[in-house]
Amino acid sequence: MVAGYCSAPHSMAPWKFRRSASMCNRRANTKLAGFTLLEAMIALVIVSLGMMAVHTQLNRYVVSTAFIEQKSLASWIASNTLTDFSVAPQWPPLGVTEGEVTFAQREWIWRAEVSETPVENLRRVDVAVFRSDSPELQIHTMSGFIEPPPPRGFVPLNWLSVGMGAGRAGAGG
């Protein structure tokens, strides 16, 4: 490069491009010092695609957490209902029984179907749990077997006292 001139296309006369040395250096430096608009736009597209992927995964996580919460609560309701049937003073009647319960500040509906089994003195109970606001959507189901309640006046065995009676040689054996 000739002093006082910037590089110019060979077909043009060099005197048309007479510039100071600082102008030439500034132009040369600006070409090397930044990103072009196209590069910046491509980088923004890549970043936005990454952010969309993260957002999608977070949304799936939130939906999964809400589903697991509902399944857990419905499981507890079904378990509680089966326990109520098994400790009731009378055997539940055969057929379908429904009820409503408030659990975890939400309204729930449970439906229990009691049926006979081939085993005498054993009944099967199938409990299904639904949300009150969408009773057509079954959230959880649980099955259990119950036996008849003990006869009136029956005293259950105290299992803590078993093994502490006469004939045992000390604790543990």
C-alpha positions in Angstrom: 0.0 0.0 0.0 1.3 3.4 -0.9 1.5 6.0 1.9 -1.6 8.2 1.9 -3.8 5.8 -0.2 -6.1 3.0 0.9 -6.2 -0.1 -1.2 -8.5 0.2 -4.1 -9.7 -2.0 -6.9 -7.0 -2.2 -9.6 -9.3 -0.8 -12.3 -9.8 2.5 -10.4 -7.3 5.3 -10.2 -5.6 5.4 -6.8 -5.9 9.2 -6.5 -9.7 8.9 -6.0 -9.1 7.0 -2.8 -6.7 9.4 -1.1 -7.4 9.2 2.6 -5.5 9.8 5.7 -3.6 6.9 7.3 -5.9 7.0 10.3 -9.0 6.5 8.1 -7.5 3.5 6.4 -6.6 1.9 9.7 -10.0 2.6 11.2 -11.7 0.9 8.2 -9.4 -2.1 8.4 -10.0 -2.5 12.1 -13.8 -2.3 11.8 -13.9 -5.2 9.4 -12.1 -7.4 12.0 -13.7 -6.0 15.1 -17.4 -7.2 15.1 -20.1 -9.5 13.9 -22.1 -9.0 10.8 -25.8 -8.6 11.0 -26.2 -12.1 9.5 -24.0 -13.7 12.2 -25.9 -11.9 15.0 -29.2 -13.1 13.6 -28.0 -16.7 13.3 -26.8 -16.5 16.9 -30.2 -15.2 18.0 -32.0 -18.0 16.2 -29.7 -20.6 17.9 -30.3 -19.0 21.3 -34.0 -18.8 20.8 -34.2 -22.5 19.8 -32.3 -23.5 22.9 -34.6 -21.4 25.1 -37.7 -22.9 23.5 -36.3 -26.4 24.2 -35.7 -25.5 27.9 -39.2 -23.9 28.1 -40.8 -27.1 26.7 -38.9 -29.3 29.2 -39.9 -27.1 32.1 -43.6 -27.2 30.9 -43.4 -31.0 30.8 -41.9 -31.1 34.3 -44.8 -28.9 35.7 -47.5 -31.0 34.0 -45.8 -34.3 35.2 -45.6 -32.9 38.8 -49.3 -31.9 38.8 -50.3 -35.4 37.4 -48.2 -37.2 40.1 -49.7 -35.0 42.8 -53.2 -35.9 41.7 -52.4 -39.6 41.5 -50.8 -39.6 45.0 -53.8 -37.8 46.5 -56.3 -40.1 44.7 -54.3 -43.1 45.9 -54.5 -41.9 49.5 -58.3 -41.5 49.1 -58.7 -45.0 47.7 -56.6 -46.4 50.5 -58.6 -44.6 53.1 -61.8 -45.8 51.6 -60.7 -49.4 51.6 -59.6 -49.0 55.2 -63.0 -47.6 56.1 -64.7 -50.6 54.6 -62.4 -53.1 56.3 -62.8 -51.6 59.8 -66.5 -50.9 59.5 -68.7 -52.7 62.1 -70.7 -54.3 59.3 -69.9 -55.8 56.0 -70.6 -53.4 53.1 -73.5 -54.4 50.9 -72.8 -55.9 47.5 -73.0 -53.5 44.6 -71.8 -49.9 44.0 -71.5 -47.3 46.6 -70.5 -43.7 46.0 -69.3 -40.9 48.2 -67.7 -37.5 48.3 -64.7 -36.3 50.3 -62.7 -33.1 50.7 -59.0 -33.9 50.7 -56.1 -31.4 50.3 -58.6 -28.5 49.8 -60.1 -30.3 46.8 -63.4 -32.1 46.3 -63.2 -35.7 45.2 -65.7 -38.5 44.4 -65.0 -42.1 45.1 -67.0 -45.1 43.8 -66.6 -48.5 45.4 -67.9 -51.8 43.9 -68.2 -54.6 46.4 -68.4 -58.1 44.9 -68.4 -61.7 46.0 -65.3 -63.9 45.6 -65.0 -67.7 45.3 -63.6 -67.7 48.8 -66.2 -67.8 51.6 -66.2 -64.9 54.0 -64.1 -62.7 51.6 -65.3 -59.8 49.5 -63.6 -57.8 46.8 -63.8 -54.0 46.9 -62.7 -52.0 43.8 -62.4 -48.2 44.6 -62.2 -45.6 41.8 -61.4 -42.0 42.5 -62.5 -39.0 40.4 -62.2 -35.2 40.7 -65.5 -33.4 41.4 -64.9 -31.0 38.6 -64.4 -33.8 36.1 -66.3 -36.9 37.3 -65.9 -38.7 33.9 -62.0 -38.8 34.3 -60.9 -41.6 36.6 -57.7 -40.6 38.4 -56.9 -43.8 40.3 -58.3 -47.2 41.1 -57.4 -49.6 43.9 -58.6 -53.1 44.8 -58.7 -54.9 48.1 -60.2 -57.8 49.9 -62.1 -57.6 53.2 -63.3 -60.2 55.6 -66.4 -60.0 57.8 -66.1 -57.9 60.9 -65.3 -59.8 64.2 -68.3 -61.1 66.2 -69.6 -58.9 69.0 -67.6 -59.3 72.2 -64.5 -60.5 70.4 -61.3 -59.4 72.2 -58.4 -59.2 69.8 -55.1 -60.8 70.8 -52.5 -58.4 72.3 -49.5 -59.3 70.2 -47.2 -57.4 72.5 -47.9 -59.9 75.3 -47.3 -63.0 73.1 -44.1 -64.7 74.1 -43.9 -63.0 77.5 -45.8 -65.7 79.3 -44.6 -68.6 81.4 -42.3 -71.1 79.8 -40.0 -68.6 78.1 -36.4 -68.5 79.2 -35.8 -64.8 79.5 -35.9 -62.2 76.8 -35.0 -63.4 73.4 -35.2 -67.1 73.8 
